[in-house]
């Protein structure tokens, strides 16, 4: 199989590239990435010499670059996106351009090249908030509440239209909050961990009641591969671990591992449009045989240990921010 991965130098994309190369013998991977601030080839230093791996620098909004990259692909996994909600609030334009227009360029190139399988990676945030104790199924209505989630919902609907209009199925996964090594320190877990490593307080939005489901990134990329290879073309799949924690509970779990208490929390003004709770029903993907392999506790321990040992990777990013 010749596999094209867009955004393969980003957090989840890089883990996916590594997963495929480590767990297959006959898949060749091309990584198309524009290397924005969130793309980092250092995250793939351990596979850059693999003869089955190739990196191509290119913007997913560039029709020519995308068409060339897609041309020989048997399958495409579309990770490339702007993903930080806070940035989407202060500057929504690039999110609309990358996440909607860029997705459209990728989808159209795949259709014209008759790529056999296309997987678009989305987010549970497209559903908006849900009250306890319910969970959204794949048939749930879309009610995004940030420019980021709205842009991802737009791409999801565009993928749906390709099946309805052209008979060209694009599979979509909607994943919960990921965490793990190589995560940019603007995101909550690496930000809190690196702050604590520097002896600084952690900024917690509002009162910390907002609930998220935390999925270890290696479990997520295994799910994406399962959907790509065994999933129904054109179907939707929710991907989550069932590790629902309030942001305060998450913060306390991190503080506990550093041997400090609530005195290290700095409560800050809540984010505009901050959804209270995300929760998705994962019955459909579990029916394919996928299950998360890492407990939240073990995964958090592993993540913190990685940041302790790899300041060379995160320090330049944190200093730049």
CORWO-V35018 format. One record per residue. N is the residue number from 1. RES is the residue in one letter. BURIAL is # if it has 9 or more other ideal C-beta (glycine too) atoms within 8 Angstrom, else .. Layout:
n: {N	N}
res: {RES	RES}
burial: {BURIAL	BURIAL}
This chain:
n: {1	2	3	4	5	6	7	8	9	10	11	12	13	14	15	16	17	18	19	20	21	22	23	24	25	26	27	28	29	30	31	32	33	34	35	36	37	38	39	40	41	42	43	44	45	46	47	48	49	50	51	52	53	54	55	56	57	58	59	60	61	62	63	64	65	66	67	68	69	70	71	72	73	74	75	76	77	78	79	80	81	82	83	84	85	86	87	88	89	90	91	92	93	94	95	96	97	98	99	100	101	102	103	104	105	106	107	108	109	110	111	112	113	114	115	116	117	118	119	120	121	122	123	124	125	126	127	128	129	130	131	132	133	134	135	136	137	138	139	140	141	142	143	144	145	146	147	148	149	150	151	152	153	154	155	156	157	158	159	160	161	162	163	164	165	166	167	168	169	170	171	172	173	174	175	176	177	178	179	180	181	182	183	184	185	186	187	188	189	190	191	192	193	194	195	196	197	198	199	200	201	202	203	204	205	206	207	208	209	210	211	212	213	214	215	216	217	218	219	220	221	222	223	224	225	226	227	228	229	230	231	232	233	234	235	236	237	238	239	240	241	242	243	244	245	246	247	248	249	250	251	252	253	254	255	256	257	258	259	260	261	262	263	264	265	266	267	268	269	270	271	272	273	274	275	276	277	278	279	280	281	282	283	284	285	286	287	288	289	290	291	292	293	294	295	296	297	298	299	300	301	302	303	304	305	306	307	308	309	310	311	312	313	314	315	316	317	318	319	320	321}
res: {X	X	X	X	X	X	X	X	X	X	X	X	X	X	X	X	X	X	X	X	X	X	X	X	X	X	X	X	X	X	X	X	X	X	X	X	X	X	X	X	X	X	X	X	X	X	X	X	X	X	X	X	X	X	X	X	X	X	X	X	X	X	X	X	X	X	X	X	X	X	X	X	X	X	X	X	X	X	X	X	X	X	X	X	X	X	X	X	X	X	X	X	X	X	X	X	X	X	X	X	X	X	X	X	X	X	X	X	X	X	X	X	X	X	X	X	X	X	X	X	X	X	X	X	X	X	X	X	X	X	X	X	X	X	X	X	X	X	X	X	X	X	X	X	X	X	X	X	X	X	X	X	X	X	X	X	X	X	X	X	X	X	X	X	X	X	X	X	X	X	X	X	X	X	X	X	X	X	X	X	X	X	X	X	X	X	X	X	X	X	X	X	X	X	X	X	X	X	X	X	X	X	X	X	X	X	X	X	X	X	X	X	X	X	X	X	X	X	X	X	X	X	X	X	X	X	X	X	X	X	X	X	X	X	X	X	X	X	X	X	X	X	X	X	X	X	X	X	X	X	X	X	X	X	X	X	X	X	X	X	X	X	X	X	X	X	X	X	X	X	X	X	X	X	X	X	X	X	X	X	X	X	X	X	X	X	X	X	X	X	X	X	X	X	X	X	X	X	X	X	X	X	X	X	X	X	X	X	X	X	X	X	X	X	X	X	X	X	X	X	X}
burial: {.	#	#	#	#	#	#	#	#	#	#	#	#	#	#	#	#	#	#	#	#	.	.	.	.	.	#	#	#	#	#	#	#	#	.	.	.	#	#	#	#	.	#	#	.	.	#	#	.	.	.	.	#	.	#	#	.	#	.	#	#	#	.	.	#	#	#	.	#	#	.	.	#	.	#	#	#	#	#	#	#	#	.	#	#	.	#	#	#	.	.	#	.	.	#	#	#	#	#	#	#	#	#	#	#	#	#	.	#	#	#	.	#	.	#	.	#	#	#	#	#	#	#	#	#	#	#	#	#	#	.	.	.	.	.	#	#	#	.	.	.	#	.	#	#	#	#	#	#	#	#	#	#	#	#	#	#	#	#	#	.	#	#	.	.	.	.	.	#	#	#	#	#	#	#	#	.	#	#	#	#	#	#	#	#	#	#	.	#	#	#	#	#	#	#	#	#	.	.	.	.	#	.	#	#	#	.	#	#	#	#	#	#	#	#	#	#	#	#	#	#	#	#	#	#	#	#	#	.	.	#	.	.	.	#	#	#	#	#	#	#	.	.	.	#	#	#	#	#	#	#	#	#	#	#	.	#	.	.	.	.	.	.	#	#	.	.	.	.	.	#	.	.	#	#	.	#	#	#	#	#	#	.	#	#	#	.	#	.	.	.	.	.	#	.	#	.	.	#	#	#	#	#	#	.	#	#	.	.	#	#	.	#	#	.	.	#	#	.	.	.}
